[in-house]
């Protein structure tokens, strides 16, 4: 083991909070909501233990207050991190949207949870995907180790001078937020080297600048507004290259971490299953079952949801006969859901265009078993093309019906 690394047991919330300690964030404004609550509690505990001497923790009256404080602190040049999910994120939606337009690289750890109604505290992706077109970098962690890794990366990527955008690190509520694993973490020497690599955040046009007056939050008339939004688009596109560089540098300095997409048995696959987050563990096992039956299928996990790795996905899936894209968020009145639409869009105007079956699964924390994955996804994908090829809506997997 490297002399920069030690081992630490922890769940997703703990590992995310520990990463913020190692970043040495300046401000965190918090309002707890399940299943992100323990992340905020761990930050308070780390502060009590003297592990965050330079960090100001602000306990707020609601999520909109919390993100307003984070927004302001970032505009003043602080390194800012927080936790939220589900209804809490929706309460703060106006401010979260403003983070992107204001170019505030606030990092939000997001333990995904179904949004009401009906009330649920279990995992879906409809909360985090609500913000998919808000100019926010969005990374999906599959386990507590990746929550830690991607949080460390998030600050490096978001604060880069060519990016200056907020970052969401999403991880499945309870499935990852409350699952304890053994993880590689930076020891004291590693933390010092990481902070040197990260560098001190220097915000252009900080509200606290003594060199010149700054006005933020002003009105942009038609002559300027579209150009400002286009600049935000350029920053998001820059984030793709910055992310790849950050992954390569981190992997060289500390330990190997995942790429923007990760495949399993994709080399000779004729079919593929595409997913976000912890579901990759299930799809890999289902791929093993299918391989034993002679079906050449692979699994693909997308870590960078925004910016979406268009060229990487096109290269990985273009030669497939058909792909199943799994969405853990409902869609109503349209043929494909969010991830399905993104994957389909990769092949817009492309001569390589595999057939695609879009599937809805796991809503409200419903388990997607290996058996369901094989019987209701892989088998129809390969052997029952007529059942889904002209469907007017995604295939719902594991549903018992409703009225």
C-alpha positions as CSV (number, residue, x, y, z in Angstrom):
1,X,0.0,0.0,0.0
2,X,1.2,3.5,-0.8
3,X,2.5,5.6,2.1
4,X,-0.2,8.1,1.2
5,X,-3.1,5.7,1.8
6,X,-4.8,4.1,4.8
7,X,-8.0,2.0,5.2
8,X,-11.2,3.3,6.6
9,X,-14.6,1.6,7.1
10,X,-17.6,3.8,6.3
11,X,-20.9,4.2,4.4
12,X,-21.5,6.6,1.6
13,X,-22.5,9.5,3.8
14,X,-19.5,9.1,6.1
15,X,-17.1,8.8,3.2
16,X,-18.5,11.9,1.5
17,X,-18.2,13.9,4.8
18,X,-14.6,12.6,5.3
19,X,-13.7,13.7,1.8
20,X,-14.9,17.3,2.6
21,X,-12.7,17.2,5.7
22,X,-9.7,16.2,3.6
23,X,-10.6,19.0,1.0
24,X,-10.6,21.5,3.9
25,X,-13.8,23.2,2.8
26,X,-14.4,26.7,4.0
27,X,-18.2,26.7,4.4
28,X,-20.9,24.2,4.6
29,X,-24.5,25.3,5.1
30,X,-26.7,22.4,6.0
31,X,-30.3,21.2,6.5
32,X,-30.7,17.5,7.1
33,X,-32.9,15.3,5.1
34,X,-33.1,11.5,4.9
35,X,-31.1,9.6,3.6
36,X,-28.4,12.4,3.5
37,X,-28.9,13.3,7.1
38,X,-25.9,11.4,8.4
39,X,-23.6,13.2,6.1
40,X,-24.5,16.5,7.8
41,X,-24.2,14.9,11.2
42,X,-20.7,13.5,10.4
43,X,-19.6,17.0,9.4
44,X,-20.8,18.3,12.7
45,X,-19.0,15.5,14.5
46,X,-15.8,16.1,12.6
47,X,-16.0,19.8,13.5
48,X,-16.5,18.9,17.2
49,X,-13.5,16.6,17.1
50,X,-11.3,19.5,15.8
51,X,-10.8,18.0,12.4
52,X,-12.3,21.0,10.5
53,X,-10.6,24.0,12.2
54,X,-11.0,26.2,9.1
55,X,-14.5,25.3,8.2
56,X,-17.6,27.3,9.1
57,X,-20.7,25.1,9.5
58,X,-24.0,26.8,9.2
59,X,-27.2,25.0,10.4
60,X,-30.1,26.5,8.5
61,X,-33.9,26.6,8.8
62,X,-34.5,24.9,5.4
63,X,-32.9,23.9,2.2
64,X,-33.5,27.1,0.3
65,X,-31.7,29.0,3.2
66,X,-28.9,26.4,3.1
67,X,-28.2,26.8,-0.6
68,X,-28.6,30.5,-0.5
69,X,-25.8,30.6,2.1
70,X,-23.7,28.2,0.0
71,X,-24.3,30.4,-3.1
72,X,-23.2,33.5,-1.3
73,X,-20.2,31.9,0.3
74,X,-19.0,30.6,-3.1
75,X,-19.5,34.1,-4.6
76,X,-17.2,35.3,-1.9
77,X,-14.5,32.8,-2.9
78,X,-15.0,30.1,-0.3
79,X,-14.6,26.4,-1.1
80,X,-18.2,25.1,-0.4
81,X,-19.7,21.7,0.1
82,X,-23.1,20.5,1.4
83,X,-25.6,17.6,1.4
84,X,-29.2,17.3,0.1
85,X,-31.7,15.1,-1.8
86,X,-35.3,14.6,-2.8
87,X,-37.8,17.2,-1.4
88,X,-35.0,19.2,0.1
89,X,-33.4,19.7,-3.3
90,X,-36.7,20.7,-4.8
91,X,-37.3,23.3,-2.0
92,X,-33.9,24.7,-3.0
93,X,-34.4,24.3,-6.8
94,X,-34.3,28.0,-7.6
95,X,-31.1,28.5,-5.8
96,X,-29.5,25.3,-7.1
97,X,-30.3,26.3,-10.7
98,X,-28.7,29.7,-10.0
99,X,-25.4,28.1,-8.9
100,X,-24.8,27.1,-12.5
101,X,-25.6,30.5,-14.0
102,X,-23.6,32.2,-11.3
103,X,-20.6,29.9,-12.0
104,X,-20.4,28.9,-8.3
105,X,-18.5,25.6,-7.9
106,X,-20.4,24.4,-4.9
107,X,-20.1,20.6,-4.4
108,X,-23.3,18.8,-3.3
109,X,-23.4,15.3,-2.1
110,X,-26.8,13.9,-3.2
111,X,-28.0,10.6,-1.6
112,X,-30.7,10.0,-4.2
113,X,-34.3,9.5,-3.0
114,X,-37.8,9.4,-4.6
115,X,-39.7,12.7,-4.7
116,X,-43.3,12.9,-3.5
117,X,-46.1,12.1,-3.9
118,X,-46.5,9.5,-2.5
119,X,-44.0,10.0,0.2
120,X,-41.0,7.7,0.1
121,X,-37.6,7.8,1.7
122,X,-36.1,5.2,-0.6
123,X,-33.9,5.5,-3.7
124,X,-34.9,6.7,-7.2
125,X,-33.1,9.1,-9.5
126,X,-35.9,11.5,-10.2
127,X,-34.6,14.0,-7.7
128,X,-31.1,14.3,-9.1
129,X,-32.2,14.1,-12.7
130,X,-34.5,17.1,-12.0
131,X,-31.4,19.2,-12.3
132,X,-29.9,17.5,-15.4
133,X,-30.3,20.6,-17.6
134,X,-29.2,23.2,-15.1
135,X,-25.6,23.5,-16.0
136,X,-24.4,21.3,-13.1
137,X,-21.7,18.7,-13.5
138,X,-23.3,15.4,-12.2
139,X,-21.2,12.4,-11.3
140,X,-22.7,9.0,-10.1
141,X,-20.9,6.9,-7.5
142,X,-21.6,3.2,-7.3
143,X,-20.3,2.6,-3.7
144,X,-18.8,4.4,-0.7
145,X,-15.3,4.3,-2.1
146,X,-16.5,6.2,-5.2
147,X,-18.4,8.7,-3.1
148,X,-15.0,9.6,-1.4
149,X,-13.1,9.5,-4.7
150,X,-15.6,11.6,-6.7
151,X,-16.0,14.2,-3.9
152,X,-12.2,14.7,-4.0
153,X,-12.4,15.0,-7.8
154,X,-15.5,17.2,-7.8
155,X,-13.7,20.1,-6.1
156,X,-10.7,19.8,-8.6
157,X,-13.0,19.8,-11.6
158,X,-15.6,22.4,-10.5
159,X,-13.0,24.9,-9.4
160,X,-10.9,24.7,-12.5
161,X,-10.5,28.1,-14.2
162,X,-11.9,26.6,-17.4
163,X,-15.0,25.3,-15.7
164,X,-16.2,27.2,-12.6
165,X,-19.4,25.1,-12.3
166,X,-21.3,23.4,-9.4
167,X,-20.9,19.6,-9.1
168,X,-23.3,17.0,-7.8
169,X,-22.0,13.7,-6.5
170,X,-25.0,11.4,-6.6
171,X,-25.2,8.0,-4.9
172,X,-28.1,5.7,-4.3
173,X,-30.0,6.4,-1.0
174,X,-29.6,3.6,1.5
175,X,-28.1,1.3,-1.1
176,X,-24.9,3.3,-0.9
177,X,-25.5,6.0,1.7
178,X,-26.0,3.5,4.5
179,X,-23.9,0.6,3.3
180,X,-20.5,0.2,5.1
181,X,-17.5,-1.0,3.2
182,X,-13.7,-0.9,3.6
183,X,-12.3,2.0,1.6
184,X,-8.9,3.5,0.6
185,X,-8.6,7.0,2.1
186,X,-5.8,9.5,2.2
187,X,-3.6,9.5,5.4
188,X,-2.1,12.7,6.8
189,X,0.7,12.8,4.2
190,X,-1.8,12.0,1.4
191,X,-4.1,14.8,2.5
192,X,-1.4,17.3,2.4
193,X,-0.3,16.2,-1.1
194,X,-4.0,16.2,-2.2
195,X,-4.5,19.8,-1.0
196,X,-1.3,20.9,-2.8
197,X,-2.7,19.2,-6.0
198,X,-6.1,20.8,-5.5
199,X,-4.7,24.3,-4.9
200,X,-6.3,27.2,-3.2
201,X,-9.5,28.3,-4.9
202,X,-9.3,31.7,-6.4
203,X,-12.6,32.9,-7.6
204,X,-12.6,35.5,-10.4
205,X,-14.7,38.5,-9.5
206,X,-15.1,37.6,-5.8
207,X,-17.6,39.7,-3.9
208,X,-14.9,40.3,-1.4
209,X,-12.4,41.6,-4.0
210,X,-10.5,44.7,-2.9
211,X,-9.2,45.4,-6.4
212,X,-12.5,46.3,-8.1
213,X,-16.2,46.6,-7.4
214,X,-18.3,43.5,-8.3
215,X,-22.1,43.3,-9.0
216,X,-23.7,39.9,-9.1
217,X,-27.2,38.8,-9.8
218,X,-28.0,41.6,-12.2
219,X,-30.4,41.7,-15.1
220,X,-29.2,40.3,-18.5
221,X,-31.1,41.7,-21.4
222,X,-31.5,39.9,-24.8
223,X,-28.4,41.4,-26.2
224,X,-26.3,39.5,-23.6
225,X,-28.3,36.7,-22.0
226,X,-27.9,34.0,-24.7
227,X,-24.2,34.6,-24.8
228,X,-23.8,34.2,-21.1
229,X,-25.7,30.9,-21.2
230,X,-23.5,29.8,-24.2
231,X,-20.4,30.5,-22.1
232,X,-21.9,28.2,-19.4
233,X,-22.2,25.5,-22.1
234,X,-18.6,26.0,-23.1
235,X,-17.6,25.5,-19.4
236,X,-19.6,22.3,-19.3
237,X,-17.8,21.0,-22.4
238,X,-14.5,22.0,-20.9
239,X,-15.4,19.9,-17.8
240,X,-15.2,16.7,-19.9
241,X,-11.5,17.2,-20.7
242,X,-10.8,18.6,-17.2
243,X,-12.4,15.5,-15.7
244,X,-10.3,13.1,-17.7
245,X,-7.1,15.0,-16.8
246,X,-8.1,15.0,-13.1
247,X,-8.8,11.3,-13.1
248,X,-5.5,10.5,-14.8
249,X,-3.5,12.7,-12.4
250,X,-5.3,11.4,-9.3
251,X,-4.8,7.8,-10.4
252,X,-1.1,8.5,-10.9
253,X,-0.6,10.3,-7.5
254,X,-2.8,8.2,-5.2
255,X,-4.8,5.2,-6.5
256,X,-6.7,4.1,-9.7
257,X,-10.2,5.5,-9.9
258,X,-12.9,4.9,-12.5
259,X,-13.1,6.5,-15.9
260,X,-16.1,8.5,-17.2
261,X,-17.6,5.2,-18.3
262,X,-16.8,1.6,-17.2
263,X,-17.6,-1.6,-18.9
264,X,-17.9,-5.2,-17.9
265,X,-17.3,-8.0,-20.5
266,X,-17.9,-5.4,-23.2
267,X,-15.0,-6.5,-25.4
268,X,-16.9,-9.2,-27.4
269,X,-20.4,-8.3,-26.4
270,X,-23.2,-8.1,-28.9
271,X,-25.7,-6.7,-26.4
272,X,-25.3,-4.3,-23.5
273,X,-27.1,-3.0,-20.4
274,X,-26.5,0.6,-19.5
275,X,-27.0,2.0,-16.0
276,X,-26.1,4.7,-13.4
277,X,-25.0,4.2,-9.9
278,X,-25.0,1.0,-7.7
279,X,-27.1,-1.0,-10.2
280,X,-23.9,-1.9,-12.0
281,X,-23.3,-4.5,-9.4
282,X,-26.6,-6.2,-10.3
283,X,-26.1,-5.9,-14.0
284,X,-22.7,-7.5,-13.8
285,X,-24.0,-10.5,-12.0
286,X,-26.8,-10.8,-14.6
287,X,-24.3,-10.6,-17.3
288,X,-22.5,-13.6,-15.8
289,X,-25.7,-15.5,-15.8
290,X,-26.3,-14.7,-19.4
291,X,-22.8,-15.6,-20.4
292,X,-23.3,-19.1,-18.9
293,X,-26.2,-19.4,-21.2
294,X,-24.2,-18.4,-24.2
295,X,-25.6,-14.9,-24.6
296,X,-22.9,-12.3,-25.4
297,X,-24.0,-9.4,-23.3
298,X,-22.0,-6.8,-21.4
299,X,-22.7,-4.1,-18.8
300,X,-21.8,-0.4,-19.1
301,X,-21.8,2.1,-16.1
302,X,-21.8,5.8,-16.8
303,X,-20.1,7.8,-14.0
304,X,-20.2,11.2,-15.7
305,X,-23.9,12.0,-16.4
306,X,-23.2,15.6,-17.0
307,X,-21.2,16.3,-19.1
308,X,-22.5,13.2,-20.9
309,X,-19.6,11.3,-22.4
310,X,-21.0,11.3,-25.9
311,X,-18.0,10.0,-27.8
312,X,-17.1,7.3,-25.2
313,X,-20.7,6.0,-25.2
314,X,-20.9,6.0,-29.0
315,X,-17.7,4.0,-29.2
316,X,-18.7,1.5,-26.6
317,X,-22.2,0.9,-27.9
318,X,-22.1,1.6,-31.6
319,X,-21.3,-2.0,-32.7
320,X,-24.0,-3.6,-30.5
321,X,-27.1,-5.3,-32.0
322,X,-29.2,-3.8,-29.2
323,X,-28.8,-2.1,-25.8
324,X,-31.0,-1.9,-22.7
325,X,-30.9,1.4,-21.0
326,X,-32.0,1.4,-17.4
327,X,-33.7,4.5,-15.9
328,X,-34.4,4.7,-12.1
329,X,-36.8,7.5,-12.6
330,X,-40.3,7.5,-14.0
331,X,-41.3,9.3,-17.2
332,X,-44.8,10.1,-18.3
333,X,-46.2,10.5,-21.8
334,X,-43.0,9.9,-23.8
335,X,-41.2,7.0,-25.4
336,X,-38.0,7.2,-23.4
337,X,-36.9,8.3,-20.0
338,X,-33.9,10.6,-19.1
339,X,-30.9,8.3,-19.5
340,X,-32.6,6.6,-22.4
341,X,-33.0,9.9,-24.2
342,X,-29.3,10.7,-23.6
343,X,-28.1,7.4,-25.0
344,X,-30.4,7.6,-28.0
345,X,-29.2,11.1,-28.6
346,X,-25.6,9.8,-28.9
347,X,-26.6,8.1,-32.1
348,X,-28.5,11.0,-33.6
349,X,-27.1,11.4,-37.1
350,X,-24.8,8.5,-36.5
351,X,-24.5,5.6,-39.1
352,X,-24.1,3.2,-36.2
353,X,-27.4,3.0,-34.4
354,X,-28.2,-0.1,-32.3
355,X,-31.8,-0.9,-31.3
356,X,-32.6,0.3,-27.8
357,X,-34.9,-1.0,-25.1
358,X,-35.5,1.6,-22.4
359,X,-36.4,0.2,-19.0
360,X,-37.8,1.8,-15.8
361,X,-36.8,0.0,-12.6
362,X,-36.2,0.4,-8.9
363,X,-38.7,3.3,-8.3
364,X,-39.2,4.0,-4.6
365,X,-36.4,1.6,-3.7
366,X,-37.9,-1.5,-5.3
367,X,-35.2,-4.1,-5.6
368,X,-33.9,-5.1,-9.1
369,X,-32.8,-8.7,-8.6
370,X,-30.4,-10.6,-10.8
371,X,-33.3,-12.8,-11.8
372,X,-35.4,-9.8,-12.9
373,X,-32.5,-8.4,-14.8
374,X,-32.0,-11.6,-16.8
375,X,-35.7,-12.5,-17.2
376,X,-37.2,-9.1,-17.8
377,X,-34.3,-7.2,-19.5
378,X,-31.7,-9.4,-21.0
379,X,-33.9,-12.2,-22.3
380,X,-36.4,-9.8,-24.0
381,X,-33.6,-7.7,-25.3
382,X,-32.1,-10.7,-27.1
383,X,-35.1,-12.9,-27.9
384,X,-38.3,-10.8,-27.8
385,X,-37.4,-7.8,-30.0
386,X,-41.0,-7.4,-31.3
387,X,-42.3,-6.9,-27.8
388,X,-40.4,-3.6,-27.3
389,X,-39.1,-2.3,-30.6
390,X,-42.2,-0.2,-31.4
391,X,-43.1,0.6,-27.8
392,X,-44.7,4.0,-27.1
393,X,-43.2,4.1,-23.6
394,X,-40.4,2.4,-21.7
395,X,-40.7,-1.2,-20.3
396,X,-41.4,-1.2,-16.6
397,X,-39.4,-3.9,-14.9
398,X,-40.6,-5.6,-11.7
399,X,-43.9,-3.7,-11.5
400,X,-46.9,-5.4,-10.0
401,X,-49.5,-3.2,-11.7
402,X,-51.6,-0.3,-10.5
403,X,-54.8,1.5,-10.9
